[in-house]
């Protein structure tokens, strides 16, 4: 009997994971709430650029009835979590693969989680995705697990490796990788999404680079002060990144090193800015909750910027970064 998995959210990550598990012979069902993407998926199948399309069942979220024994890969935006959790009868087989820390999800007890460091971008109206930046999927426990929970995560990791689209690393504790991913996401996402630029532009534009490097340092300080363990994602450990950013000349060299790999890649918050709800509370909002009274002016300014844009329904534009810089300057004067 084939292992059964329901992938909730057919975005860049969900589509790639579903394709990989289908190739490994799993019984895959895709769950999506957007009617246009559902219709395209039923007609055309699921497509990863450069790979053969696969025909899989697509189910609308409104009609979805999650099986009790299926693995549930939660690949939605964090603000959609409450609706999904309300539909699940059990969280025993839930494996979120998301960015950020959602307070609703974190309050529930589930064993495992995945953190993707590769970047995959899906078309808005079709289940067609392409990997724009290579990387790994770290999958592991978020709390002490039973033998059965460990076996389930191991089987999932082995199946995901079959697709060959990304590296899969089964780790004992996934939380240090999630902390590190947050350090980067909470620096990249609010700036790139607000400005409407690709991620590489944060290392080209002088103001964007200053804000980006400042957020990276502030995020690292918050996480370390909270006593959280950080893991290496990419070529440098976060502690090394922090030392580089404090060393003259080295930040400019690091920007030159990373810029090519970020060109043409966009953060997951980009489609949401100016169009409705964002994940800012799961990114910088979580860091502010961790920080408490610890000074973190850049994160506070980033949250204010994204919330203002959301309230105004303002489209992304470079001038939002100028406004954030002016906000920071006014806060310094007031202090």
Secondary structure, DSSP 8 states (H G I E B T S, - for coil): ---EEEEE--SHHHHHHHHHHHHTT-EEEEEE--HHHHHHHHHH-BEETTS--B--EEEEGGG----TTSEEEE-S-GGGHHHHHHH-S--TTEEEE-SS--HHHHTS---EEEEE-SEEEE-SSSSEEEEEE--EEEEEESS---HHHHHHHHHHHHHHHHT-SSEEEEEEE-HHHHHHHHHHHHHHHHHHHHHT--GGGGGTSHHHHHHHHHHHHHHHHHHHHTT------SSS-HHHHHHHHTSTTHHHHHHHHHHHHHTT---TTTTTTTTS--STTTTHHHHHHHHTTS--HHHHHHHHHHHHHHHHT----THHHHHHHHHHHHHHHH-
